[in-house]
Every structure is written in C-alpha cells, then in structure tokens.
Amino acid sequence: MNSSLEALIKSAESDLDLGNVREAHGTISQIFAIDPYCAKAYKILGDLYEVQRLFPEAISAYQKAIKLEPNFVEGYAYLAQVYRNTGEFDQAFFCYKKALTLCPDWTELYFQLGQAYLWSGDVPKAIRCYQKTLQQNPDHIYAYFALAMAYGQLGETERAIALYQRIIALKPDFANAYNNLGCLLFNQNDYAEALEAWQKALIYNNDQENNSLIYNNIGKVLAAQGQIQKAIEAYHKALELKADFALAYTNLGKLCQQQNQHAIAVSCFEKVIELDPDYLLAYTDCGASLLSLGRIDAALRCFKQVIALEPKFVEGYCQGVQKHSGYDELSLAKIACADFLTALQWGGEGFTAVYEYLYQTYLHLGNTLAIYGKYDQAVGYYQKATQINPQSVDIYLKLGNCLFKNQQFNAALTVYQIARILLKKQESSFSPMQLLEVDLQLGRILEKQGCWESAADYYSKVLQMQQQEGFKSLIPNSPSTLTLLKDWANSQQIESSNIPQGVCDSTLTWLRNQNLQDSHYYSLNSELDTQHPTLDTPVPSECGGLDCEPCLKRVFQSFQWQNLGHGIQKCSISKHNVPSIPLFVAVIPNGRAWIVPQENYWMVCKAIAIITPDNQLLADVSREYPAPLPGCPSYDPQKHQVFQQEYLPPLQHIEGRVAVLSGLSGNVYFHWMVDVLPRLELLRQSGIDFDQIDWFLVNSQQASFQRETLTRLGIQEFKILESDQFPHIQAQQLIVPSYPGYMGWLQPWAIDTLRRWFLHLGQNQGVNYPERIYISRGDARYRRILNEDEVIETLHPWGFVVVQLESLSFSQQVALFAQAKVIMGAHGSGLTNIIFCQPGTQVIEWVSPHYNRHYYWVISQYLGLDHYSLTGEGFSCYPLRGLMYQNSLTEDIWINLVSLKRLLELLN
C-alpha cells in the first residue's frame, strides 16, 4: 500500500473518531478513486454507516471488505458487532467465531461474543466467553462486570454478589457495580446493605441520568423499609434529575396506591401514559386506582386501552369460554365476564352493556364464592355489584347473608335495613318473599346480639307472612328463602355435639390417653425408610397454605434451577431431600369422618375431618384447603373448616371396619395418584389384613382411572364406599392411614410403590407409542394453552405427536409415558404420569408467570429425568385478570413461540 493511501486511511479513521462524518466520507471517496478494491476502506465505510445507524449499508460494506480480503479479521469482528446489535445473532456468532479462528488471542472478541450470547438469552455460553476473556486478561474489569450480570440472570445470586464485591475491590469508584450490587441485595431483602450500596453509587457516579436511576432505587428500598416519606422524596429527586423518567413516576404511583392515595397515584400513572402511550401496565395501574376512587367510567376506558394494546389473551379467553359453557354459577360468571370483555373491546363510548355484563360477572362470582364457603371474598364481589346497581334488593340480600355467615352481624344488620328500605320503596315490584327473608335475618341477628324483643318482633312478622293465604305457592319460586327457613329451623334443633369440641394435634397422643397405643397404632417410618428434613423458613404471620408466599419462596430456593434465558429454566438432577411427615396407621373406635363431597369440577373435596368419639378433631389426619407447605409453623388446626360449619351432614352409621383413603381433590388424577393410592401401601405395611376390612372409603370410583387402579390393586367393588355419597360417617372401627406426605409431595417410597404396582402395564402391549409427545389440554376447563394451534404447528416439524390423555385408559397412559423420550405440556394432572418415565427422559413443563409449583420437580429429581420449565405469557392487567381467573391455579397460558423454538433447539 503506498504512503499516500495509508495517510488517507489514517485521516478517514481520525475523522471518524472525532465524529467528522462528512470529512470521513469525503476521504473514503478519495481512497476509492485511488484503489476501488481497498478492503480497509470498505471496513471504514462500514464503521461510518454503523455510526449513522445505517445497518444494512454497514453490513454490505463489511461483506465487501471480507470478499476482497477473505481473512480480514477486523471485517468479521465489526460485521459480527452489527449483526449482534440488530438482533441477527446466528450471523453474529458465525462472524465472531470466524474472527477468533483467524486471531484466537484477540481477547476483546471473546468478551464481545459473550455479550452476543447474553443478549440472545444464552447465558451459559456467555459465561464461558467471559471466563475465557478473564483467562487471557485477568484485569478485564468489564468481563467481571458482565460475568456478575450473567450469574445474576441465572439466579446464582451469591456468586454474582461476590463478583461485584471483587470488582469494587479492583475499581472502588465503579458506580454501576455498586448499583447492580444494590439490586441483588434488595432482591434478597437485605435492605440496609442495598441502601448502602446505592448511596455509594451516588458518590461515584457523575452522570445525571444514572443518578436519577439510583435515586429511584433508593426510593424502592426506603419504601420497603417503611420509610414512606423519605421514599417519596427519593422519587421526587429522581424526577428532578430526569423529568421524563417514567419508571420513577410508576414507582411513585405504586407507592401512593399502597398508601390509598389514589388521586396522586392516578396523576403519576397519567404522566407515565403521556410519556409512553403504549405502556400497558400504566393503564392497568391507573385503572385500578380509578376503581378505588369510584371513577368506574374512567377505569373502564383504561382497561379498554389495555385490551387494544394486548388483545390476544382476552380473545383467546373468550373463545375458550364459548367452548366450555355451562349453567353452574362459575360457568355463568365466565360467560358474563367474556361478554363484558367483548363489549368493552368492541363497544363504543357508551358503557351501558358493559356495566350490565360487569354486574352479572360480580353477581355470579359472588354466588360462586358463597357456595364454596368463601364468604369474605363473596362479600367483596357483592359490594362491587352494589356500586353498579345500588337499587338491587337481591344483591343486598346476598351480601347480608354472607356477612351473617361470616358473623359480621353489625354490617349484616345495616345491609338488611337498607334492603328493607328499598323494598318499601318498590311498591310496583314488591316481593313479599324478599321481605320475609329480610325480616327473618334481622330477627336472627338481633337474637344473636341479645336483643330479644326486637328479634321477636321480626320473627312475629315472619310467622304472620307464613300464615297468609297463598304463601306456599310462593315458596317454589324462592329457593333462597326456603334455604334460609330450613337453616333457621335446623339451627334450633342441631346438637352441638355434631361439631368437634376441640383439637388433638397427634393421633398417637389421643390413643395413649385411651390406653390404646399398643393395639391401635402402627408406626411405619422405619419400614418405609423416611426422614424428616427441615427447611429454614421465615415465619409468616398467618398460614397461606399452598399459596403462602414466604413458604413458596423457601421451597423454590431449596431446588437448584438454572436459568437458560427466554423464560426457560432447567431443574438440577441432584436429589432433593423431600420433607416428609410421620407415617402410621391408626384405628379409632367409633371414629367419625367428615369428607366434603365433590359437587362439580370446581366444588372439589376441600376439607377432611377425622373426629374421635369424644369429639376431638385429630389434626394430623385431617386436612383442608389451603393445605400448609412443608415446615410452615403458622398453620392452626383450630381454624379448620369443620369449626366454621353450623352443622354437619346427617351421620351415617357404618357397621364393621372402614379404611379411610379419601383425599383433598381426590377425584383429580394427580391427587388420586399422589395423595390417595399410597395410603393403601401404608395399610399393607401395617400388616392389617385387607380381608378383615369391610369398607374402603374413597372419594369416588366414577372415573375410569379410579376404577382401573382400584381393581388392579385387588380392591373389590362391593367393598368400596364413596365419600361423595357418604360425606359424614361413623364406623365401629375407623382405620386411618396417615397421609403419605405433605399435600402434593410424592415421597420416594411412594414413587417406588406406584412404579412397582403399575409400571409393568406399559410392557408387552404390542404398541409402539411415539417418543415425543405433547399433552394437550384442549378439552380442559382451565389452564389452557390459548395459542395451542400455533404451538402444535411449531412442534410438528420436531416430531411431536399430540395426545389427549382423557381418551386413553390408565394402562395405555402408563405405556405411553414409559416409552416416551420427550414429554411436553402445561402444568396439570397429565404430567403425573412422569412417574412411569425412564431415567433421562426430557420433561418440559409449561407454567403461568403467576402459578408455578414444585410437584413434578420432586418426581423428576428422584427418577433422574431432565426437567425443564418454560414460563409462558400471562395477562398483565391484574384487575381484569382477577375477573377472568379467581385463582392463579386456573390461569390460561400463552406460549411465546420464539421461546419455544429456543427450547426445542436446546433439547436437540
């Protein structure tokens, strides 16, 4: 290359470094006039286009440089950078690797390749690149920083914290290291250390915009510490430094929302919307606060905009509701909710139809929860319904009844008095049965409050109405009134002995007190080789059961998960110590069992009480929803649902010996396999002769899997007693095996037992089942995959076969899973069959971002299965989501197809 050309190249590079774009362009033109095939000039031209964000032109220029000089390392390196910055990661990886092949000692290339992997979501490969960078240059501070960020993304918090501390030791003024360290410490609830880190970040940071972010973070930690006023000041400081800082407005709004300062919160969220009109969560939060202010019209406009920005989830939900409509209260609530969402999405400015559908949604949700016995939640929905239709006597009656059931007598009294006033005003539509209901309930409340004369006055009005001509003809059209009259009559007759009078925590203790421990108690822990590992946990103030956040967090932390990006995680295959409970079989002479029957798909068995002849609840063999997670010290059996009943169903006396096997949700396949059937093994281990057992009490035998499993285990049909038909029994001898473990936790001995019992069913069937299966929930009533058609289309080229487990017999399901090598599907009962998988089988469980549980991880770890989790997309508008799904357990899932393809590549 001649000296004049070299000088021009240096001049072009210098102009580019100084930002003199026009001069650099002119110099490059001079170079091409001298040598139109100068590869370096094309590389500089690529740099020039990249600075101007003309990425296609930059790519073309770098490709021309490489074509002219095939081993041009810088050409590959800079082309890789453009591909990375534009999200074309496969091309970026190719170019980086080509450059490293040509120049393996170029340390910075390993670092930049790591950045590409990190941005693409492949965190493990990014880590390997950063580690290679540090091998070649142990002082590469930004490689340490990127490595710390990568470990943080993987959830390896302790390693990330240690790296940030090392960075700070090497470079004490590295403000971003302090900031990121503070974020990790904050997520660990180490608020004091987080605050200290962020305060140091302020000291060393000279960038005003970054300081606004740090003040925002300080606001978060101060709010978490309960220093509300200081937190507000920190957010305001962040906004002084950056007036258009949407995140600070959002956090300030959320804080005001938590303090019930909804008017201020609304102004904050409206500012966020002004800054970012497409920010869905701002409309969500704004709508929630507007609802709290009673500004329903304005709230609905916000939610209408949410649907406009994210229509796919709502439309998928509404289509699913149409497919599975019904006439029970929950189905009616879903239909009303779907109509409400559709009217909100497609209606005009007027909200008349929207309000009517919203009212119906609140009404039927309230009815659903009242039937389920969740009176406090029902009250909330009925109160919302009164906001929309304050003239509805029916709603006030329902609200009053729930308050009465909840023993909130003063509130109920006020509500019934409002109903009475409304009835007197409605002369044209006056309902004598509603008036009777009001007077009856007013009398009952006043009686309970000791106001005997006033109560007697109302009772007298009720009796007078009952004696009026034509009263009996009104009864058939007023089932709610008839129910109340029966309750009133029964309340005068029910013996208090129907309900347990106390709690005995331990069955063994009760038997010892009766001198029966030697003949009526069989301890089984040694026979089944169980241990009782304990899990350290913060003590929640009240047991939240299976949804208890502190306990769930502890459970998740006890598993080792690797974050692979794109919502994909892999569970460690190392064995997990499964917490267990004492195992035994006890015989209770003249014992009682109250087992709530399943009435439909959502009214499942929700409580079980084993009661001694002296009216004590045996806590360790009784259960209820929400069942406590392992190690929860806050569960109080004194609050068991049996004590909330006015009376129990009529008692059925059963001659002989009855073995109790029923479990919570015992008609659900998962709970049948995990919580019910293993109790038969406990009976067998106790040595009790099955021939000497007269009855086996199970939830039901109506499902084919129940009949087939019981038959294969030698339980004769004529010996089966269904607790769905006999919810309250007393037996001469009640034989009660302990539960096999905590609710939903399948113990190693139980896994071995189920495999011993049933795995042979998968052999010698003469059928070749597919190796890759996708378990469809298309016929399920909840937790459906809303974009299942697109998902199946994506899976098909990878060899997956769609299966509907409901169409297969139990033995066919065993054979299917025993032969499968890859199993994919949403969290649900179908995955119970991984019990029958071979070691090394890949299991991919799709979960909602709002509902993720441990049940199948335990099985996979014990059997040596490769267990992956893919978190789908949920509906982020929580006020609407709360109408669509009353429990996160039932939420539908939207699978991100990019994440799914990434997962499929990982599996291969």
C-alpha angles and dihedrals in degrees: 000000000000121000096248090055091049090051092051091049091051090047092051091049091048093050090049092051090051092048094247094144098168093049091047091051092050092050092050089053089054090051092052090049088059098036118009090185099056107137094195090055090054089049090053089046088054089051089050093052091046091054088053090048090241091141101170089051091047091052091049092051094049091047089052090051091051092047090054092045110023094191095048100139096188090049091058093042096052093040087054090053092054092047090050094048092050093048096250092132102165091057090044092053091050093051095045091050091047090052091048090050088056094042112019093172096060096113097188091059091063089052094049091047087053089053090052091052091047093051091047090054097249095126099167092057090046089055092052090053093050090049090052089050091053092047089059096037115021089184096058096125095185091054088056089048094050091045090053091050090050093051088048090055090050090055092246090134099165093054091047092050091049090052093050089050089051091050090051090050090053095041111019093184096056099126096185091056090056090047095051091043089054091053092054093047090048091054088053089054090245091138100165094053091043091053091050091051093050092047089055090048087058091052095054100035118093098177113100094207092051089048089057089056091049092050088050089054091048088053089055094052093045090051090050089052090052094249092133100166092048090048090053090050091051092052090049090051089052089052092048089058094043114020094188095050101136094183092058091050089049094051092044089051092049090050092051089047090055089051091051090246090134098158091060090042091055092052089052094049092046088055089052090051090050090053095043114018092184097053102120098192091057090060089046095052092041091052092049092054092044089055090053089053091051092245093134097162092055091045091052090052089055092049090047088057091048090057091046090055095043109022099150098079095046093046092049091050093050092049090051092051091053090052095051105034121154143161103249117107096259092050090049089050091052092048091050091047092051090049089049093051093046092049091047092049099045104022125102129240095299117084102197096117091038091056093049092052091044090052091051090049092053091045096052094041089053090049091049094052093044090055090047090052096247093129097162091056091044089055090058093055094045090051090053089050091054089056089060097039110020092169096063110113090187092063093049090051092052091045091049093049092053092048088049091051088049089051091240090140100165092052091045090050091055093048094050091048089054089050090051092052091050091049092053090052094050098073095153094050098030114157115203091193091056090050090050089051092051094048092046093052093044088054093049092049094048090047091054089049091052095248093136101169094048091046090050090053092056093043088052090055090050092051092047091053092048089055094052119110113264095021094122091055090059095054099077090058093050108058093160091056091047090052091052092049090052091048090051092050093045093048089063093052109035114109114232089228088074090079120058113261097210148353131259109194095203129043089205091056091053092048090049090053087055093044089241101114095106098049102030105039129071116186112207107177095104093046092054097037096233127168131200107223114181126219121216109236141168108249112248114216091234132016112258091183117209089354096049104134099207091047093045091051090052092048092051092048090054089065122070111232127181115210109220097179131249090069091299122134133175123211117226113252092218112115117265122215102242111213111236139188131225110285121216146130119234132189114214114195109225090356123169130221123199110189118174108234124231111248101177140339093295101031094071130161099292104167139031125188125186109198129192123225089255089057102256122143110231100221100194094057096037124083142180141174126299089040114199122256120238115293097009106151095189102070110117115197088195085076094055113140092246089073090054093059120101087211139342126244118276111292118248114206112216121199116225134005120336122192111208113219103150118123140188109285086003092164090062111094095230095052092042091057098037106033106022113034097047088063087071088062089052088054090050092048090051090063094235108151109243089211088063092055111093098192138018110208112212131161093251144319096214096107118079092233090055093051095043096048094045091048093050089050091055098251105147117226095231089060095055119106117189117218088202085068097033105036096164120038140160119204132192085236119015108198108202122186113199116249111274092239144319114325108292095356108124109209121220092246090051092050090051090048095051091048091049091050100044115011092090088065088074093059130086095008090131090228125119107215122198117270095217116049136176114203108218122210091189091126095043121111094221143017091039127166101247095200095040095138091059091043093054090047089054094047097046098077089053092061100258120153120207114233131189104205092196088069094056130077119241093257091049090053090051091051092046094054094040090059099038121105098185124030122185131179148111121291105277147110093292090072089062086086092070081090084083098047125115120245112275095031111144113235119190115190119193114210139182117248087238099046125045123151137183103227099107096036089067092054093046093050094050094047096041096245122159100243120194129179125207116193111213128204120276132195106271098199098096099188091055092038089056089058093046096046123023091192130033087228090074099045117129120233134227112205117217104227094208089056091046092053090048089052092050090053090051092051090054 
